[in-house]
């Protein structure tokens, strides 16, 4: 019985060493990823426009964007399409009016069927 317990102790210590090695590898990978994220976020912070930039300039759909949209829709549908108009929609971050946001929530909630028992 003493031999079996010694084998178990040795097996546990080997497993512990293997887990510690794996943990070290994971820690190294996490540090490398953190460094990469920091590296990638620095140019993005420098490239952000100043607060004084005209907001209307961001909302223009350029002819290049229309060409890309046309090509994508043509490839998807398999036939040539013509885009008659395009405009950028508001994102949820742009919505500042809480009244309209609440109204949309009420309308969407009214579309759920109620279960009556």
C-alpha positions in Angstrom: 0.0 0.0 0.0 2.9 2.3 0.7 4.1 1.9 -2.9 0.7 2.9 -4.3 0.6 6.1 -2.2 4.1 7.0 -3.3 3.0 6.5 -6.9 0.0 8.6 -6.4 2.1 11.4 -4.8 4.5 11.3 -7.7 1.7 11.3 -10.3 0.1 14.3 -8.5 3.3 16.2 -8.4 3.9 15.5 -12.2 0.4 16.8 -12.9 0.9 19.8 -10.8 4.2 20.6 -12.7 2.4 20.2 -16.0 -0.4 22.5 -14.9 2.1 25.1 -13.7 3.8 25.0 -17.1 0.5 25.4 -18.9 -0.4 28.2 -16.6 2.9 29.9 -17.4 2.2 29.5 -21.1 -1.3 31.0 -20.8 0.1 33.9 -18.8 2.7 34.6 -21.5 0.0 34.5 -24.2 -2.2 36.9 -22.2 0.7 39.3 -21.8 1.4 39.1 -25.5 -2.2 39.8 -26.3 -2.4 42.7 -23.9 0.7 44.2 -25.6 -0.9 43.7 -29.0 -4.2 45.3 -27.9 -2.2 48.3 -26.5 -0.3 48.6 -29.8 -3.4 48.5 -31.9 -5.3 51.0 -29.8 -2.7 53.7 -29.9 -3.0 54.5 -33.6 -6.8 54.4 -33.3 -6.7 57.0 -30.6 -4.4 59.3 -32.7 -6.7 58.9 -35.7 -9.9 60.0 -34.0 -11.1 63.3 -35.4 -11.1 66.4 -33.2 -14.3 67.5 -31.5 -14.5 70.5 -33.7 -15.0 68.5 -36.9 -18.3 69.1 -38.6 -20.7 66.3 -37.7 -22.5 66.5 -41.1 -19.2 65.5 -42.8 -19.5 62.1 -41.2 -23.0 61.5 -42.4 -22.3 61.8 -46.2 -22.7 58.7 -48.3 -19.8 59.1 -50.8 -20.0 57.8 -54.4 -17.3 55.2 -53.5 -19.6 53.8 -50.8 -22.5 53.6 -53.2 -20.3 51.7 -55.7 -19.3 49.2 -53.0 -22.9 48.8 -51.8 -24.1 48.3 -55.5 -21.4 45.7 -56.1 -22.2 43.8 -52.9 -26.0 43.7 -53.6 -25.3 42.7 -57.2 -23.1 39.9 -56.1 -25.7 38.7 -53.5 -28.7 38.8 -55.8 -26.9 37.7 -58.9 -28.4 40.4 -61.1 -27.5 44.1 -61.7 -29.1 46.5 -59.4 -29.4 50.3 -59.3 -29.4 52.1 -56.0 -31.7 55.1 -56.1 -31.0 56.6 -52.7 -29.0 55.8 -49.6 -28.6 57.5 -46.3 -26.9 56.6 -43.0 -29.2 55.6 -40.2 -28.9 56.5 -36.5 -27.1 54.2 -34.3 -28.3 53.5 -30.8 -25.5 55.6 -29.5 -26.8 58.6 -31.5 -30.3 58.4 -30.0 -30.4 61.0 -27.3 -34.2 61.5 -27.0 -35.3 59.2 -24.2 -39.0 59.9 -25.1 -38.6 58.3 -28.6 -36.5 55.5 -27.2 -39.2 54.7 -24.6 -41.9 54.9 -27.3 -40.1 52.3 -29.4 -39.7 50.0 -26.4 -43.5 50.2 -25.7 -44.3 49.5 -29.4 -42.0 46.5 -29.5 -43.3 45.2 -26.2 -46.9 45.3 -27.5 -46.0 42.9 -30.3 -45.3 40.0 -27.9 -48.3 37.7 -27.6 -49.5 37.4 -24.0 -50.0 34.0 -22.7 -53.4 33.8 -20.9 -54.1 30.9 -18.6 
